[in-house]
């Protein structure tokens, strides 16, 4: 056999891994199984404890320094120097339950994929139906009657937590050209990224496309080879922004503002695609299984950069205020630098690759309204729309499995009750859709939504106010195929606290 050169082998290795991932194009959810790209950049960071406690319905608020992050027009109304800082502790949880549905074809194959049957390596290549007649074929009982999103039903579960400074900002009223303005500057974590995805039964090709029908060429004469991998993708890090803003009162009722921000950050990225084995499907319920060593791991960093501009306005009436915030289009660059290692029975090798991906964000619009029926009650609502279906992605790797994001919307509600001069009680709710569509979804133009429940306190003390917020965030969805349904659950417990001082 002709000997392959080292350089050719390394190049072939990288192409092989990308081709393996290309099978994912029709297989798994949330682009689950996809190559590393812009995953994790669709849920904004916490921008002030008080705002979070009110569900993020803060676009129409004025006179608070944290308006720098929500609507720069809201900075007007600050008549003294203000400075604020906040931090948070959060705990993330991910889990998944994969439920296979055996049909007349390959009835026993789901036992392997769900881990109910663990074949003995000494039986590599033997007929499954032959083993099923032996005493070695021990199949565990599946979990029945459990909520598929629950811990009891999960095939796997993972947790993670971190503590970070969220933001720091200041604002001061100034006179420019004999006019009153408010100038503000601040630092904020735009995306606090803890992104994790896992699939214990990554199949190439995916038998879910054919399992309930004819599976060519598994016709008794030819063999369909299905490779079984365990897939993990993980990204951790932060994307920051530094902002400066200016607010001005046009009339007694109308405030406007403008903001510029510089975006930067870095994430640590990992992707693992390790083969468990392979199935040789012959015909109907005739198949064989082999264990196989074929481990692929990609690790490295992504560096992000961009510049964004924002315009805002707030109309203040007697007990109503209406706000509009527009994040103008901009380009976010991701410079990645990865090393991919490969190991199989023939040995080990690695290959290095680097490139720059670009994400052209469209304009994002947010509308807010708040109402004060009395001096002690305030109700607010925000609606945000991000037309990500119009976004453009330029990927250096030429990844053909990447699927376009769909539009993202957010609906946010908040309430504030002033229990006394010292204490205000806050509560809120928000629903934020994700820009990916699960496989097998009935509607392909929108993704599932996070439900976020928030509550908190604001305490006037020491010349300012101390704010405390708690958030429970939950995302549940499922991916449906002919062969199986994957139930995905993600949650976050988030505690945010901050202090704002007025000089």
C-alpha positions in Angstrom: 0.0 0.0 0.0 1.3 3.4 -0.9 2.6 5.3 2.2 0.9 8.6 2.9 3.1 11.6 3.6 2.8 13.4 7.0 1.7 16.7 5.5 -1.0 15.0 3.4 -2.1 12.9 6.4 -2.5 16.0 8.6 -4.5 17.9 5.9 -6.7 14.8 5.3 -7.3 14.6 9.1 -8.7 18.1 9.3 -10.9 17.6 6.2 -12.1 14.2 7.6 -13.2 15.8 10.9 -15.1 18.5 9.0 -16.7 15.9 6.8 -17.8 13.9 9.8 -19.4 17.0 11.2 -21.1 17.6 7.9 -23.3 14.6 8.5 -24.8 16.7 11.3 -26.6 18.9 8.8 -29.7 16.8 9.0 -29.2 15.2 12.4 -29.2 17.1 15.6 -30.7 20.1 17.4 -29.5 23.6 18.0 -27.0 22.9 15.3 -25.9 20.3 17.9 -23.0 18.5 16.4 -22.0 21.5 14.4 -18.5 22.8 14.2 -17.4 25.7 16.4 -18.7 29.1 15.2 -20.8 31.7 17.0 -22.6 29.5 19.6 -23.5 31.1 22.9 -23.8 34.7 21.6 -27.5 35.2 21.8 -28.3 35.8 25.5 -27.1 39.2 26.8 -25.3 39.7 30.1 -26.9 41.1 33.2 -27.0 44.9 33.0 -27.8 46.1 36.5 -29.4 44.4 39.4 -32.5 46.6 39.6 -33.1 46.2 35.8 -32.8 42.5 36.1 -35.2 42.3 39.0 -37.7 44.0 36.8 -37.3 41.4 34.1 -35.1 43.7 32.0 -38.1 46.0 31.2 -36.0 49.1 31.5 -36.0 50.8 28.0 -38.4 53.6 29.1 -36.7 54.3 32.4 -35.0 57.6 33.1 -32.6 59.1 35.7 -30.6 55.9 36.4 -27.0 55.4 35.4 -27.6 51.9 34.2 -29.7 53.3 31.4 -26.3 53.5 29.7 -26.8 49.8 29.0 -30.5 49.8 28.1 -31.3 53.2 26.4 -28.9 56.1 26.5 -31.8 58.6 26.3 -32.7 57.4 29.9 -29.5 59.0 31.2 -31.2 62.4 31.0 -32.8 63.2 34.3 -29.6 62.5 36.3 -28.9 65.8 38.1 -26.0 64.6 40.3 -22.9 62.5 39.7 -23.8 58.8 39.8 -21.6 55.7 39.9 -22.7 52.1 39.9 -21.2 48.6 40.0 -22.7 45.2 40.1 -21.5 41.6 40.2 -23.2 38.2 40.0 -22.9 34.6 40.9 -24.7 32.1 38.7 -25.1 28.3 38.5 -25.8 26.6 35.1 -27.3 23.2 34.5 -27.6 21.2 31.3 -29.2 17.8 30.9 -30.7 15.6 28.1 -32.9 12.6 27.7 -32.7 10.6 24.5 -35.6 8.3 23.9 -35.5 5.8 21.0 -38.5 4.2 19.5 -37.8 0.7 18.0 -39.9 -0.2 15.0 -40.0 -3.3 12.9 -36.6 -2.5 11.5 -33.6 -2.9 13.9 -35.7 -3.3 16.9 -32.8 -3.9 19.3 -30.5 -1.2 18.1 -31.9 1.4 20.5 -30.7 -0.7 23.4 -27.1 0.1 22.4 -27.7 3.9 21.8 -29.6 4.4 25.1 -27.0 2.4 27.1 -29.5 -0.3 28.1 -27.2 -2.9 26.5 -23.4 -2.7 26.7 -21.9 -5.3 24.3 -18.8 -7.2 25.3 -15.8 -6.3 23.1 -15.1 -10.1 22.5 -18.4 -10.2 20.5 -17.2 -7.6 18.0 -18.7 -8.3 14.6 -21.2 -11.0 15.7 -24.8 -10.9 14.6 -27.0 -9.1 17.0 -29.9 -11.5 16.6 -27.5 -14.4 17.4 -26.3 -12.7 20.6 -29.9 -11.9 21.6 -30.5 -15.6 21.9 -27.6 -16.0 24.4 -27.4 -15.4 28.2 -24.9 -12.6 27.5 -27.6 -10.3 26.2 -28.5 -8.4 29.3 -30.7 -5.4 28.8 -31.5 -2.9 31.6 -35.0 -1.7 32.1 -35.7 1.8 30.6 -36.9 4.6 32.8 -40.7 4.8 32.5 -43.3 7.3 33.6 -40.8 10.1 34.3 -40.9 13.7 33.1 -38.5 13.5 30.1 -36.9 16.8 31.2 -36.3 15.7 34.7 -33.1 14.6 36.4 -34.5 11.0 36.9 -35.0 10.6 33.1 -31.8 12.2 32.0 -29.1 10.3 30.2 -26.5 12.9 31.3 -26.3 16.0 33.4 -23.7 18.7 33.8 -23.4 21.8 36.1 -21.1 24.8 36.1 -20.9 28.1 38.0 -19.0 31.4 38.1 -18.7 34.7 39.9 -17.9 37.9 37.9 -18.1 41.7 38.0 -20.9 42.5 35.6 -20.5 46.2 35.0 -19.3 49.5 36.3 -20.6 52.9 35.0 -20.7 56.6 35.9 -22.8 59.5 34.7 -22.6 63.2 35.3 -24.6 66.3 34.1 -22.6 68.8 32.2 -23.2 72.1 30.2 -22.1 72.1 26.6 -22.7 75.1 24.4 -25.0 76.5 27.1 -27.1 73.4 26.9 -27.7 70.7 29.6 -26.4 67.2 28.7 -25.6 64.0 30.6 -22.4 62.3 29.8 -21.8 58.6 30.8 -19.2 55.9 30.4 -19.0 52.3 31.5 -17.8 48.8 31.2 -20.1 45.8 30.9 -20.0 42.0 30.2 -22.0 41.8 27.0 -22.0 38.0 26.9 -21.1 35.8 29.9 -20.6 32.6 27.9 -21.0 29.2 29.4 -22.1 27.2 26.4 -22.2 23.4 26.5 -23.6 20.8 24.1 -23.3 17.1 24.2 -24.7 14.1 22.2 -23.9 10.6 23.2 -25.3 9.1 20.0 -23.9 11.1 17.2 -24.5 8.9 14.1 -23.0 9.3 10.7 -25.2 8.9 8.7 -28.2 9.4 10.8 -30.5 6.4 10.7 -33.3 8.5 11.9 -34.0 9.6 8.4 -34.8 6.1 7.3 -35.5 3.9 10.3 -39.2 3.7 9.6 -38.8 3.0 6.0 -36.5 1.4 3.4 -32.9 1.9 4.3 -30.8 1.7 1.2 -28.5 -0.1 0.7 -29.3 -2.3 3.7 -31.2 -4.7 1.4 -29.6 -8.0 2.3 -27.0 -7.7 -0.4 -25.2 -4.5 0.5 -24.2 -3.1 3.9 -25.0 0.4 5.4 -22.1 1.4 7.8 -23.3 3.7 10.5 -20.5 5.2 12.7 -21.4 6.0 16.4 -19.6 8.9 18.1 -19.8 10.7 21.4 -19.8 14.5 20.7 -19.1 17.3 23.1 -18.8 21.0 22.3 -17.9 23.6 25.0 -17.2 27.3 25.1 -16.4 29.4 28.2 -15.4 33.1 28.5 -16.6 36.6 28.3 -17.2 39.3 25.7 -17.0 42.8 27.1 -17.8 46.3 25.9 -16.7 49.7 26.9 -19.3 52.4 26.3 -19.6 56.2 26.2 -22.9 58.0 25.8 -24.5 61.4 25.6 -28.1 62.3 26.5 -30.0 65.5 25.8 -33.5 66.9 26.4 -35.0 68.2 23.1 -38.2 69.4 24.6 -39.9 69.1 28.0 -41.3 65.8 27.0 -38.6 64.3 24.7 -35.1 63.0 25.6 -32.7 61.6 23.1 -29.3 59.8 23.5 -26.5 58.2 21.6 -23.9 55.6 22.5 -20.8 54.1 21.1 -19.2 50.9 22.4 -16.1 48.9 21.7 -16.5 45.2 22.0 -13.7 42.7 22.8 -13.3 39.4 24.5 -12.0 35.8 24.4 -13.4 32.3 24.9 -11.8 28.9 25.4 -13.3 26.4 22.9 -13.3 22.6 22.8 -14.9 20.1 20.5 -14.6 16.3 20.9 -15.8 13.7 18.5 -14.8 10.3 19.8 -16.0 7.1 18.1 -17.7 4.4 20.2 -18.0 2.0 17.3 -19.9 1.3 14.2 -23.0 -0.6 13.1 -23.1 -2.7 9.9 -26.8 -2.8 8.9 -27.6 -5.6 6.6 -31.3 -6.1 6.2 -34.3 -5.5 8.4 -33.2 -6.7 11.9 -29.8 -8.1 10.9 -26.9 -6.0 12.0 -23.4 -6.3 13.6 -21.6 -4.0 15.9 -17.8 -3.3 16.4 -16.1 -1.1 19.0 -13.5 1.2 17.3 -10.9 3.7 18.4 -11.1 7.0 16.6 -10.8 10.0 18.9 -10.7 13.6 17.6 -10.4 16.7 19.8 -10.2 20.3 18.8 -9.2 23.0 21.3 -8.1 26.6 21.2 -9.3 30.2 21.6 -11.5 32.7 19.9 -10.8 36.4 20.1 -13.8 38.8 19.4 -13.8 42.4 18.3 -16.3 45.0 17.0 -17.6 48.5 17.3 -21.4 49.3 17.7 -23.5 52.5 17.9 -26.8 53.0 19.5 -29.6 55.6 19.3 -32.4 56.1 21.8 -35.3 58.3 22.6 -37.8 58.6 25.5 -41.2 60.4 25.4 -42.2 61.4 29.0 -45.9 62.2 29.7 -47.7 62.6 32.9 -47.6 59.0 34.3 -46.5 57.3 31.1 -43.2 57.0 29.4 -42.4 55.5 26.0 -38.9 54.5 25.0 -37.2 53.4 21.8 -33.7 52.0 21.5 -32.0 51.0 18.2 -28.7 49.1 18.1 -27.3 49.9 14.7 -25.9 47.2 12.4 -22.3 46.2 13.0 -19.8 43.4 12.4 -18.4 41.1 15.1 -15.2 39.4 14.2 -14.0 36.1 15.7 -10.4 35.2 15.2 -9.9 31.5 16.1 -6.8 29.5 16.6 -7.3 25.7 17.0 -5.3 22.5 17.3 -7.0 19.3 16.3 -5.6 16.0 17.7 -6.4 12.6 16.3 -5.8 9.1 17.7 -6.7 5.7 16.3 -5.2 2.2 16.2 -2.5 3.4 13.7 -1.1 6.2 16.0 -1.6 9.8 16.9 -1.2 13.1 15.1 -2.3 16.8 15.3 -2.9 19.7 12.9 -3.1 23.4 13.5 -5.6 25.8 11.8 -6.6 29.5 12.3 -8.9 31.9 10.6 -11.3 34.8 11.0 -15.1 34.5 11.0 -17.5 37.5 10.6 -21.0 38.0 11.9 -22.8 40.9 10.4 -25.5 41.9 13.0 -28.7 43.5 11.7 -30.3 46.5 13.5 -32.0 45.5 16.8 -35.1 47.4 17.9 -36.4 47.7 21.4 -39.6 49.4 22.5 -40.5 50.1 26.1 -43.5 51.5 28.0 -44.0 52.1 31.7 -47.0 53.4 33.7 -47.2 54.8 37.2 -50.9 54.5 38.4 -49.7 55.9 41.7 -46.6 57.1 43.4 -45.9 53.7 44.9 -46.6 51.4 41.9 -44.8 51.2 38.5 -45.4 48.7 35.7 -43.2 48.4 32.7 -43.0 46.3 29.5 -40.4 45.9 26.8 -40.5 44.3 23.4 -37.3 43.6 21.4 -36.9 42.2 17.9 -33.6 41.1 16.4 -34.1 40.1 12.7 -31.3 37.5 12.7 -32.7 35.8 9.6 -31.1 38.8 7.8 -27.7 38.4 9.5 -24.8 37.4 7.4 -22.1 35.0 8.4 -18.7 34.6 6.8 -16.9 31.4 8.0 -13.2 30.9 7.2 -13.6 27.1 7.4 -16.2 27.0 4.7 -18.5 25.0 7.0 -21.4 24.0 4.8 -23.4 22.5 7.7 -23.9 26.0 9.3 -27.6 26.9 9.3 -28.9 30.5 9.3 -30.1 31.9 12.5 -33.8 32.8 12.8 -35.3 36.0 14.2 -35.1 36.5 17.9 -37.7 38.3 20.1 -37.9 39.2 23.7 -40.9 40.2 25.8 -40.1 41.6 29.2 -42.4 42.7 32.1 -41.5 44.4 35.4 -43.2 45.8 38.5 -41.9 48.0 41.3 -43.7 48.6 44.6 -42.3 51.2 47.0 -43.0 49.7 50.3 -41.5 52.7 52.2 -39.1 55.5 51.6 -36.3 53.0 52.2 -37.4 49.8 50.4 -38.8 49.0 47.0 -39.9 45.4 46.0 -39.3 44.4 42.4 -40.4 41.5 40.3 -40.4 40.6 36.6 -40.7 38.0 33.8 -39.1 37.8 30.4 -39.4 35.4 27.5 -36.4 35.4 25.1 -36.4 33.2 22.0 -33.2 31.5 20.8 -32.1 32.0 17.2 -31.9 28.3 16.4 -34.7 25.9 15.4 -34.8 22.3 16.9 -34.8 19.5 14.4 -38.3 18.2 13.6 -40.0 21.4 14.8 -43.4 22.2 13.4 -42.4 25.9 12.9 -39.1 26.5 11.2 -39.1 30.3 11.4 -38.6 30.7 15.2 -36.9 29.0 18.0 -38.0 28.0 21.5 -37.9 30.5 24.3 -36.2 30.9 27.7 -38.5 31.7 30.5 -36.9 34.0 33.1 -38.5 34.7 36.5 -37.0 37.5 38.5 -37.5 39.2 41.9 -35.5 41.6 44.0 -35.2 44.5 46.5 -33.9 48.0 46.2 -32.7 49.6 49.5 -32.0 53.3 49.8 -28.9 53.5 52.0 -25.7 55.5 52.4 -26.5 58.2 49.9 -27.5 55.7 47.2 -29.3 52.4 46.7 -28.3 48.8 47.1 -30.0 46.4 44.7 -30.4 42.7 44.9 -31.9 40.5 42.2 -32.5 36.7 41.8 -33.3 35.1 38.4 -34.4 31.6 37.5 -34.0 31.0 33.8 -35.3 27.8 32.1 -35.1 26.5 28.5 -36.9 23.3 27.4 -37.3 21.9 23.9 -37.0 18.7 22.1 -35.7 17.5 18.7 -37.7 14.9 17.0 -36.7 12.3 14.4 -38.2 9.1 13.0 -36.1 7.1 15.3 -35.9 9.1 18.5 -36.8 12.2 20.5 -34.1 14.2 22.4 -35.4 16.2 25.3 -33.1 19.1 26.2 -33.2 21.1 29.5 -31.1 24.1 30.5 -31.5 26.2 33.6 -29.7 29.0 35.4 -29.9 30.3 39.0 -28.6 33.8 39.0 -27.9 36.2 41.9 -27.0 39.8 41.1 -26.2 42.6 43.5 -25.1 46.1 42.9 -24.8 49.5 44.5 -25.4 53.0 43.0 -24.0 56.1 44.7 -25.3 59.6 44.2 -22.9 62.5 44.9 
